[in-house]
């Protein structure tokens, strides 16, 4: 039928393909799919003692951030003399800092304490989303704060009209809307 050479090899391959494309082809085909369910993180340390040291250091940093930002928030919220645009911005900055540090540090502490190295795909995606959201909002707020200081120094007579509490509220809301638009 076929002579030796390339033509014969082609005919055999064609016959094999035809065999595997008939009604019983499912038993010969393998599923070609994969999905990512979790990521493996690099360990900060290999020994248990260093992992516990990292846990205690991260816990100290986390508690210091919680305490500092909590004190700022409480002071600004409770003292009526601090209800000015500058302190309003500091209150929002403290709350954003709490969000930033609460996004990644608890998972890092849990991994160090329980000697685990994995994070789920959904958890990783949520951490990235919230971290980008909080960083974007923080940068927008820092830009507004720099404008506040510019107006206070360069145009002190217009400070009351340009940065009233209503205008400050509007600027913070617009910064959050801009940031929401950039993360979605």
C-alpha positions as CSV (number, residue, x, y, z in Angstrom):
1,X,0.0,0.0,0.0
2,X,2.6,2.5,1.0
3,X,6.2,2.4,0.3
4,X,8.7,2.9,3.0
5,X,9.5,6.5,3.7
6,X,7.7,9.7,4.7
7,X,4.4,8.9,2.9
8,X,3.9,5.7,4.9
9,X,4.6,7.4,8.2
10,X,2.1,10.1,7.4
11,X,-0.6,7.5,6.5
12,X,-0.1,5.7,9.8
13,X,-0.3,8.9,11.8
14,X,-3.5,9.8,9.9
15,X,-5.0,6.4,10.7
16,X,-4.2,6.9,14.4
17,X,-5.8,10.3,14.5
18,X,-8.9,8.9,12.8
19,X,-9.1,6.1,15.4
20,X,-9.0,8.6,18.3
21,X,-11.6,11.0,16.9
22,X,-14.5,8.5,16.6
23,X,-17.4,7.9,19.1
24,X,-15.1,6.4,21.7
25,X,-12.6,9.2,21.6
26,X,-13.2,10.3,25.2
27,X,-11.4,7.4,26.7
28,X,-8.2,8.3,24.8
29,X,-8.1,12.0,25.5
30,X,-6.8,13.4,28.8
31,X,-8.2,16.5,30.4
32,X,-6.0,19.5,29.9
33,X,-7.0,21.8,32.7
34,X,-5.4,23.1,35.8
35,X,-6.4,25.6,38.4
36,X,-4.5,27.5,41.1
37,X,-6.0,27.1,44.5
38,X,-3.2,28.4,46.7
39,X,0.2,29.9,46.6
40,X,3.3,28.9,48.6
41,X,5.0,31.8,50.4
42,X,8.7,32.0,51.1
43,X,9.4,31.5,54.7
44,X,11.1,34.3,56.6
45,X,13.2,31.8,58.6
46,X,13.7,28.0,58.5
47,X,14.2,27.4,62.3
48,X,11.3,27.5,64.7
49,X,13.1,30.0,67.0
50,X,13.5,32.6,64.3
51,X,9.9,32.1,63.2
52,X,8.7,32.8,66.7
53,X,11.0,35.9,66.9
54,X,9.5,37.1,63.6
55,X,6.0,36.6,65.1
56,X,6.8,38.6,68.2
57,X,8.4,41.4,66.1
58,X,5.4,41.6,63.8
59,X,3.0,41.5,66.7
60,X,4.9,44.4,68.4
61,X,4.8,46.4,65.1
62,X,1.1,45.6,64.7
63,X,0.2,46.6,68.2
64,X,2.2,49.8,68.0
65,X,0.5,50.8,64.8
66,X,-3.0,49.9,66.3
67,X,-2.2,51.9,69.5
68,X,-0.7,54.9,67.7
69,X,-3.5,55.2,65.1
70,X,-6.1,54.5,67.6
71,X,-4.9,57.3,69.9
72,X,-4.8,59.7,66.9
73,X,-8.4,58.7,65.9
74,X,-9.6,59.0,69.5
75,X,-7.9,62.4,70.1
76,X,-9.3,63.9,66.9
77,X,-12.8,62.5,67.4
78,X,-13.1,63.5,71.1
79,X,-11.5,67.0,71.2
80,X,-13.6,69.6,69.5
81,X,-10.6,72.0,69.1
82,X,-9.2,69.4,66.7
83,X,-12.1,69.5,64.2
84,X,-10.1,71.5,61.6
85,X,-9.2,70.3,58.1
86,X,-5.7,69.3,59.0
87,X,-6.8,67.0,61.8
88,X,-9.6,65.7,59.7
89,X,-7.1,64.6,57.2
90,X,-4.9,63.1,59.9
91,X,-7.9,61.1,61.2
92,X,-8.5,59.7,57.7
93,X,-4.8,59.0,57.3
94,X,-4.7,57.1,60.6
95,X,-7.8,55.0,59.5
96,X,-6.2,54.3,56.1
97,X,-3.0,53.2,57.9
98,X,-4.9,50.9,60.1
99,X,-6.4,49.4,56.9
100,X,-3.0,49.0,55.2
101,X,-1.4,47.3,58.2
102,X,-4.4,45.1,58.9
103,X,-4.3,43.8,55.3
104,X,-1.1,41.8,55.3
105,X,0.4,41.6,58.8
106,X,-2.2,39.3,60.5
107,X,-1.6,36.6,57.8
108,X,2.2,37.0,58.1
109,X,1.9,36.6,61.9
110,X,-0.3,33.5,61.5
111,X,2.1,32.0,59.1
112,X,5.0,32.6,61.4
113,X,3.2,31.3,64.5
114,X,1.6,28.2,63.0
115,X,4.5,27.3,60.7
116,X,2.5,27.4,57.5
117,X,3.6,28.7,54.1
118,X,0.4,28.8,52.0
119,X,-2.2,31.4,51.2
120,X,-5.4,30.7,49.1
121,X,-5.8,32.3,45.7
122,X,-8.9,34.2,46.9
123,X,-7.0,35.4,50.0
124,X,-4.1,36.6,47.9
125,X,-6.4,38.4,45.5
126,X,-8.2,40.1,48.4
127,X,-4.9,41.2,50.0
128,X,-3.7,42.7,46.7
129,X,-7.0,44.4,46.1
130,X,-7.2,45.9,49.6
131,X,-3.6,46.9,49.7
132,X,-3.8,48.7,46.3
133,X,-7.1,50.4,47.5
134,X,-5.6,51.6,50.8
135,X,-2.3,52.7,49.2
136,X,-4.2,54.6,46.4
137,X,-6.5,56.3,48.9
138,X,-3.5,57.1,51.1
139,X,-1.6,58.7,48.2
140,X,-4.7,60.7,47.2
141,X,-5.1,61.9,50.8
142,X,-1.5,62.9,51.1
143,X,-1.9,64.9,47.9
144,X,-4.9,66.7,49.4
145,X,-2.9,67.3,52.7
146,X,-0.1,68.8,50.7
147,X,-2.6,71.2,49.0
148,X,-3.9,72.0,52.5
149,X,-0.5,73.0,53.7
150,X,0.2,75.0,50.5
151,X,-3.0,77.0,50.9
152,X,-2.2,77.6,54.6
153,X,1.3,78.9,53.9
154,X,0.9,80.7,50.6
155,X,-2.7,81.9,50.8
156,X,-3.5,82.3,54.5
157,X,-6.3,84.8,53.9
158,X,-8.2,82.4,51.6
159,X,-7.6,79.3,53.8
160,X,-11.0,79.5,55.5
161,X,-12.9,79.6,52.2
162,X,-10.8,77.1,50.2
163,X,-10.6,74.5,52.9
164,X,-13.7,74.7,55.0
165,X,-14.9,71.5,56.6
166,X,-17.5,71.0,53.8
167,X,-14.8,71.4,51.1
168,X,-12.5,69.0,53.0
169,X,-15.3,66.4,53.2
170,X,-15.9,66.8,49.4
171,X,-12.2,66.4,48.6
172,X,-11.8,63.3,50.7
173,X,-14.9,61.7,49.1
174,X,-13.6,62.6,45.6
175,X,-10.2,61.1,46.5
176,X,-11.9,57.9,47.6
177,X,-14.1,57.8,44.4
178,X,-11.0,58.3,42.2
179,X,-9.2,55.5,44.0
180,X,-12.2,53.2,43.7
181,X,-12.2,53.8,40.0
182,X,-8.5,53.0,39.7
183,X,-8.7,49.7,41.6
184,X,-11.6,48.2,39.7
